[in-house]
Amino acid sequence: MRLTVHVHPGSRRGEVGGDYDGALVVRVRARAVDGAASDETLRVVADAFGVSPSSVDLVHGRRSRTKILELHGDESTLRTRLAELRSVGD
């Protein structure tokens, strides 16, 4: 499943939830220096979706706040979890 995320680097804690202009919001503690925020984004998203970090690939946006990720796993389970995460904060 392809997923667009909007990353907030330098956050108080790593978490996933909410919607920003159609993208899933991902907050990471790492600063946007030397790819640290991108690397943490992959780990935080994997944890939020209950998949291994190797099941999340960065497709586009290594140096951007908006990233496109590819998640590997059961499509139905991933879509259900996505809907739950998008509704956080509503």
mmCIF file of the C-alpha atoms, coordinates in Angstrom:
data_MODEL
# 
_entry.id   MODEL 
# 
loop_
_atom_site.group_PDB 
_atom_site.id 
_atom_site.type_symbol 
_atom_site.label_atom_id 
_atom_site.label_alt_id 
_atom_site.label_comp_id 
_atom_site.label_asym_id 
_atom_site.label_entity_id 
_atom_site.label_seq_id 
_atom_site.pdbx_PDB_ins_code 
_atom_site.Cartn_x 
_atom_site.Cartn_y 
_atom_site.Cartn_z 
_atom_site.occupancy 
_atom_site.B_iso_or_equiv 
_atom_site.pdbx_formal_charge 
_atom_site.auth_seq_id 
_atom_site.auth_comp_id 
_atom_site.auth_asym_id 
_atom_site.auth_atom_id 
_atom_site.pdbx_PDB_model_num 
ATOM 1  C CA . MET A 1 1  ? 0.000   0.000  0.000  1.00 0.00 ? 1  MET A CA 1 
ATOM 2  C CA . ARG A 1 2  ? 1.305   3.457  -0.912 1.00 0.00 ? 2  ARG A CA 1 
ATOM 3  C CA . LEU A 1 3  ? 0.945   6.100  1.760  1.00 0.00 ? 3  LEU A CA 1 
ATOM 4  C CA . THR A 1 4  ? 1.649   9.843  1.802  1.00 0.00 ? 4  THR A CA 1 
ATOM 5  C CA . VAL A 1 5  ? 2.856   11.193 5.137  1.00 0.00 ? 5  VAL A CA 1 
ATOM 6  C CA . HIS A 1 6  ? 3.583   14.687 6.431  1.00 0.00 ? 6  HIS A CA 1 
ATOM 7  C CA . VAL A 1 7  ? 6.488   14.645 8.888  1.00 0.00 ? 7  VAL A CA 1 
ATOM 8  C CA . HIS A 1 8  ? 6.989   16.985 11.846 1.00 0.00 ? 8  HIS A CA 1 
ATOM 9  C CA . PRO A 1 9  ? 10.664  16.611 12.866 1.00 0.00 ? 9  PRO A CA 1 
ATOM 10 C CA . GLY A 1 10 ? 11.863  17.685 16.306 1.00 0.00 ? 10 GLY A CA 1 
ATOM 11 C CA . SER A 1 11 ? 8.609   16.739 18.047 1.00 0.00 ? 11 SER A CA 1 
ATOM 12 C CA . ARG A 1 12 ? 8.350   15.913 21.728 1.00 0.00 ? 12 ARG A CA 1 
ATOM 13 C CA . ARG A 1 13 ? 7.678   12.237 20.937 1.00 0.00 ? 13 ARG A CA 1 
ATOM 14 C CA . GLY A 1 14 ? 7.338   9.942  17.955 1.00 0.00 ? 14 GLY A CA 1 
ATOM 15 C CA . GLU A 1 15 ? 3.712   9.309  17.052 1.00 0.00 ? 15 GLU A CA 1 
ATOM 16 C CA . VAL A 1 16 ? 1.378   8.831  14.127 1.00 0.00 ? 16 VAL A CA 1 
ATOM 17 C CA . GLY A 1 17 ? -2.089  10.276 13.855 1.00 0.00 ? 17 GLY A CA 1 
ATOM 18 C CA . GLY A 1 18 ? -4.208  12.907 12.202 1.00 0.00 ? 18 GLY A CA 1 
ATOM 19 C CA . ASP A 1 19 ? -4.508  14.266 8.715  1.00 0.00 ? 19 ASP A CA 1 
ATOM 20 C CA . TYR A 1 20 ? -2.705  17.161 7.035  1.00 0.00 ? 20 TYR A CA 1 
ATOM 21 C CA . ASP A 1 21 ? -3.991  18.044 3.587  1.00 0.00 ? 21 ASP A CA 1 
ATOM 22 C CA . GLY A 1 22 ? -4.681  14.395 2.756  1.00 0.00 ? 22 GLY A CA 1 
ATOM 23 C CA . ALA A 1 23 ? -1.444  13.052 4.246  1.00 0.00 ? 23 ALA A CA 1 
ATOM 24 C CA . LEU A 1 24 ? -1.086  11.065 7.450  1.00 0.00 ? 24 LEU A CA 1 
ATOM 25 C CA . VAL A 1 25 ? 0.723   13.106 10.120 1.00 0.00 ? 25 VAL A CA 1 
ATOM 26 C CA . VAL A 1 26 ? 3.896   11.580 11.566 1.00 0.00 ? 26 VAL A CA 1 
ATOM 27 C CA . ARG A 1 27 ? 5.745   13.258 14.428 1.00 0.00 ? 27 ARG A CA 1 
ATOM 28 C CA . VAL A 1 28 ? 9.351   12.255 15.086 1.00 0.00 ? 28 VAL A CA 1 
ATOM 29 C CA . ARG A 1 29 ? 11.850  13.329 17.716 1.00 0.00 ? 29 ARG A CA 1 
ATOM 30 C CA . ALA A 1 30 ? 14.798  13.408 15.320 1.00 0.00 ? 30 ALA A CA 1 
ATOM 31 C CA . ARG A 1 31 ? 15.743  16.656 13.663 1.00 0.00 ? 31 ARG A CA 1 
ATOM 32 C CA . ALA A 1 32 ? 15.901  16.934 9.886  1.00 0.00 ? 32 ALA A CA 1 
ATOM 33 C CA . VAL A 1 33 ? 19.675  16.472 9.760  1.00 0.00 ? 33 VAL A CA 1 
ATOM 34 C CA . ASP A 1 34 ? 21.503  13.860 7.671  1.00 0.00 ? 34 ASP A CA 1 
ATOM 35 C CA . GLY A 1 35 ? 18.333  11.847 7.045  1.00 0.00 ? 35 GLY A CA 1 
ATOM 36 C CA . ALA A 1 36 ? 17.705  11.141 10.743 1.00 0.00 ? 36 ALA A CA 1 
ATOM 37 C CA . ALA A 1 37 ? 14.065  12.286 10.574 1.00 0.00 ? 37 ALA A CA 1 
ATOM 38 C CA . SER A 1 38 ? 13.424  10.127 7.498  1.00 0.00 ? 38 SER A CA 1 
ATOM 39 C CA . ASP A 1 39 ? 14.948  7.067  9.155  1.00 0.00 ? 39 ASP A CA 1 
ATOM 40 C CA . GLU A 1 40 ? 12.894  7.581  12.306 1.00 0.00 ? 40 GLU A CA 1 
ATOM 41 C CA . THR A 1 41 ? 9.767   8.140  10.199 1.00 0.00 ? 41 THR A CA 1 
ATOM 42 C CA . LEU A 1 42 ? 10.092  4.635  8.762  1.00 0.00 ? 42 LEU A CA 1 
ATOM 43 C CA . ARG A 1 43 ? 10.463  3.108  12.240 1.00 0.00 ? 43 ARG A CA 1 
ATOM 44 C CA . VAL A 1 44 ? 7.557   5.071  13.760 1.00 0.00 ? 44 VAL A CA 1 
ATOM 45 C CA . VAL A 1 45 ? 5.230   4.229  10.861 1.00 0.00 ? 45 VAL A CA 1 
ATOM 46 C CA . ALA A 1 46 ? 6.184   0.536  11.031 1.00 0.00 ? 46 ALA A CA 1 
ATOM 47 C CA . ASP A 1 47 ? 5.380   0.483  14.740 1.00 0.00 ? 47 ASP A CA 1 
ATOM 48 C CA . ALA A 1 48 ? 2.055   2.295  14.256 1.00 0.00 ? 48 ALA A CA 1 
ATOM 49 C CA . PHE A 1 49 ? 0.957   -0.176 11.568 1.00 0.00 ? 49 PHE A CA 1 
ATOM 50 C CA . GLY A 1 50 ? 2.246   -3.233 13.425 1.00 0.00 ? 50 GLY A CA 1 
ATOM 51 C CA . VAL A 1 51 ? 4.696   -4.302 10.735 1.00 0.00 ? 51 VAL A CA 1 
ATOM 52 C CA . SER A 1 52 ? 8.455   -4.800 10.798 1.00 0.00 ? 52 SER A CA 1 
ATOM 53 C CA . PRO A 1 53 ? 10.641  -1.830 9.848  1.00 0.00 ? 53 PRO A CA 1 
ATOM 54 C CA . SER A 1 54 ? 11.786  -3.770 6.771  1.00 0.00 ? 54 SER A CA 1 
ATOM 55 C CA . SER A 1 55 ? 8.140   -3.727 5.581  1.00 0.00 ? 55 SER A CA 1 
ATOM 56 C CA . VAL A 1 56 ? 8.218   0.054  5.114  1.00 0.00 ? 56 VAL A CA 1 
ATOM 57 C CA . ASP A 1 57 ? 10.110  1.587  2.186  1.00 0.00 ? 57 ASP A CA 1 
ATOM 58 C CA . LEU A 1 58 ? 10.691  5.236  1.370  1.00 0.00 ? 58 LEU A CA 1 
ATOM 59 C CA . VAL A 1 59 ? 9.617   5.774  -2.242 1.00 0.00 ? 59 VAL A CA 1 
ATOM 60 C CA . HIS A 1 60 ? 9.959   9.538  -2.514 1.00 0.00 ? 60 HIS A CA 1 
ATOM 61 C CA . GLY A 1 61 ? 10.786  12.576 -0.366 1.00 0.00 ? 61 GLY A CA 1 
ATOM 62 C CA . ARG A 1 62 ? 13.933  11.743 1.617  1.00 0.00 ? 62 ARG A CA 1 
ATOM 63 C CA . ARG A 1 63 ? 14.667  15.468 2.034  1.00 0.00 ? 63 ARG A CA 1 
ATOM 64 C CA . SER A 1 64 ? 11.063  16.678 2.237  1.00 0.00 ? 64 SER A CA 1 
ATOM 65 C CA . ARG A 1 65 ? 8.443   16.838 4.975  1.00 0.00 ? 65 ARG A CA 1 
ATOM 66 C CA . THR A 1 66 ? 6.024   15.150 2.576  1.00 0.00 ? 66 THR A CA 1 
ATOM 67 C CA . LYS A 1 67 ? 7.064   11.580 1.884  1.00 0.00 ? 67 LYS A CA 1 
ATOM 68 C CA . ILE A 1 68 ? 5.600   8.659  -0.025 1.00 0.00 ? 68 ILE A CA 1 
ATOM 69 C CA . LEU A 1 69 ? 6.014   5.302  1.671  1.00 0.00 ? 69 LEU A CA 1 
ATOM 70 C CA . GLU A 1 70 ? 5.314   1.765  0.535  1.00 0.00 ? 70 GLU A CA 1 
ATOM 71 C CA . LEU A 1 71 ? 3.954   -0.533 3.253  1.00 0.00 ? 71 LEU A CA 1 
ATOM 72 C CA . HIS A 1 72 ? 4.056   -4.296 2.748  1.00 0.00 ? 72 HIS A CA 1 
ATOM 73 C CA . GLY A 1 73 ? 1.548   -6.504 4.519  1.00 0.00 ? 73 GLY A CA 1 
ATOM 74 C CA . ASP A 1 74 ? -2.104  -7.504 4.507  1.00 0.00 ? 74 ASP A CA 1 
ATOM 75 C CA . GLU A 1 75 ? -3.840  -4.735 2.515  1.00 0.00 ? 75 GLU A CA 1 
ATOM 76 C CA . SER A 1 76 ? -7.105  -4.971 4.451  1.00 0.00 ? 76 SER A CA 1 
ATOM 77 C CA . THR A 1 77 ? -5.375  -4.752 7.835  1.00 0.00 ? 77 THR A CA 1 
ATOM 78 C CA . LEU A 1 78 ? -3.207  -1.831 6.710  1.00 0.00 ? 78 LEU A CA 1 
ATOM 79 C CA . ARG A 1 79 ? -6.210  0.123  5.367  1.00 0.00 ? 79 ARG A CA 1 
ATOM 80 C CA . THR A 1 80 ? -8.182  -0.453 8.575  1.00 0.00 ? 80 THR A CA 1 
ATOM 81 C CA . ARG A 1 81 ? -5.266  0.792  10.671 1.00 0.00 ? 81 ARG A CA 1 
ATOM 82 C CA . LEU A 1 82 ? -4.831  3.800  8.370  1.00 0.00 ? 82 LEU A CA 1 
ATOM 83 C CA . ALA A 1 83 ? -8.455  4.809  8.904  1.00 0.00 ? 83 ALA A CA 1 
ATOM 84 C CA . GLU A 1 84 ? -7.963  4.560  12.673 1.00 0.00 ? 84 GLU A CA 1 
ATOM 85 C CA . LEU A 1 85 ? -4.800  6.655  12.588 1.00 0.00 ? 85 LEU A CA 1 
ATOM 86 C CA . ARG A 1 86 ? -6.308  9.351  10.371 1.00 0.00 ? 86 ARG A CA 1 
ATOM 87 C CA . SER A 1 87 ? -9.195  9.823  12.816 1.00 0.00 ? 87 SER A CA 1 
ATOM 88 C CA . VAL A 1 88 ? -6.904  10.521 15.785 1.00 0.00 ? 88 VAL A CA 1 
ATOM 89 C CA . GLY A 1 89 ? -7.508  14.055 16.931 1.00 0.00 ? 89 GLY A CA 1 
ATOM 90 C CA . ASP A 1 90 ? -10.911 14.473 15.262 1.00 0.00 ? 90 ASP A CA 1 
# 
